[in-house]
Amino acid sequence: MQYRSIRGVQEVFGDKVQINRLDSRTLERGHTKTFACWVWVWDMAFIPIRHTYWKLPRDVGRVEEMEGFSSPDSRVAPPLGATRFDLLIHVDRVEDWSPRSPHSSHSAQSG
């Protein structure tokens, strides 16, 4: 999956975030690549701070035959050749477009 695409960003953010647009520029520094996207969301808590994914070589992890069932609490090691990546999500700027509450008629005005 290419994460620098609308579909990839939507997979990372989930269905509670509306993707507005992506910045086509990708900035690279060392082993880190960054890009910007603009999103709409009702609550900042819906924006995740991290997304983990695994990159697997082709045909790795394919099960040919399975005998029995593993217990639900057993931890399974990742397949050989799997590489883990953590996408870190940084919120740079927040613009609050929610409607302002109407001022009360008993405001701080003296009369």
C-alpha positions in Angstrom: 0.0 0.0 0.0 1.3 3.4 -0.9 0.6 5.6 2.2 1.2 8.8 0.2 -2.1 8.4 -1.5 -5.7 9.3 -0.5 -6.5 5.6 0.0 -3.4 5.0 2.1 -3.9 8.0 4.3 -7.6 7.0 4.8 -6.4 3.6 5.9 -4.1 5.2 8.5 -6.6 7.7 9.9 -9.7 5.5 9.8 -13.3 6.4 9.0 -13.7 9.2 11.6 -11.4 11.5 9.7 -12.2 13.1 6.3 -9.1 13.5 4.1 -9.2 16.9 2.4 -6.0 16.9 0.4 -2.4 15.7 0.2 0.7 17.7 -0.4 2.5 16.2 -3.4 6.0 17.0 -2.0 7.8 14.4 0.1 10.6 15.6 2.4 13.3 13.1 3.2 15.9 13.4 6.0 18.0 10.3 6.7 15.6 7.3 6.9 12.6 9.5 7.5 10.1 10.6 4.9 7.4 13.2 5.7 4.5 14.6 3.8 1.6 16.8 4.7 -2.1 16.2 4.4 -5.1 18.3 5.5 -8.0 16.6 7.2 -11.4 17.5 8.7 -12.4 15.9 12.0 -15.0 16.5 14.7 -12.7 15.8 17.6 -8.9 15.9 17.7 -9.0 12.6 19.7 -10.0 10.9 16.5 -6.5 11.6 15.0 -4.2 8.7 15.8 -0.6 9.4 16.9 0.9 6.2 15.5 0.1 3.5 12.8 2.2 0.3 12.7 2.4 -1.8 9.5 4.6 -4.7 8.4 6.2 -5.1 5.0 6.5 -8.7 4.0 8.4 -10.3 1.1 6.1 -11.8 -1.5 4.4 -15.1 -0.5 5.7 -14.9 3.1 3.2 -15.9 5.7 1.1 -18.1 3.4 -0.2 -21.1 5.2 -0.2 -24.3 3.3 -1.4 -26.6 6.0 -2.5 -26.1 9.6 -2.9 -28.7 12.3 -5.0 -27.8 15.4 -5.5 -24.4 16.7 -3.2 -22.1 18.6 -4.4 -20.8 22.0 -5.8 -17.2 22.0 -3.1 -16.0 24.4 -0.1 -17.3 22.5 2.1 -14.7 20.8 3.1 -15.5 17.2 6.5 -14.4 15.9 6.4 -12.4 12.7 7.4 -14.3 9.6 11.1 -14.2 8.6 11.9 -11.3 6.4 9.1 -9.1 7.8 10.0 -5.5 8.5 8.1 -3.3 11.0 7.4 0.3 10.3 5.8 2.9 12.7 4.2 5.8 11.0 4.2 8.7 13.5 1.5 11.3 13.0 2.2 14.9 14.0 -0.4 17.6 14.1 1.2 20.8 13.1 -1.6 23.3 13.1 -5.3 23.2 14.2 -7.9 25.5 12.9 -11.2 25.5 14.8 -14.1 26.1 12.3 -16.9 25.3 14.7 -19.6 28.0 15.0 -19.1 30.4 17.8 -21.6 30.3 20.6 -24.0 33.2 20.6 -23.1 35.8 23.3 -25.4 36.0 26.2 -27.5 39.1 26.6 -26.0 39.4 30.1 -22.4 39.8 28.9 -19.7 41.9 30.6 -21.2 45.1 29.2 -22.1 47.6 31.8 -25.1 49.7 31.3 
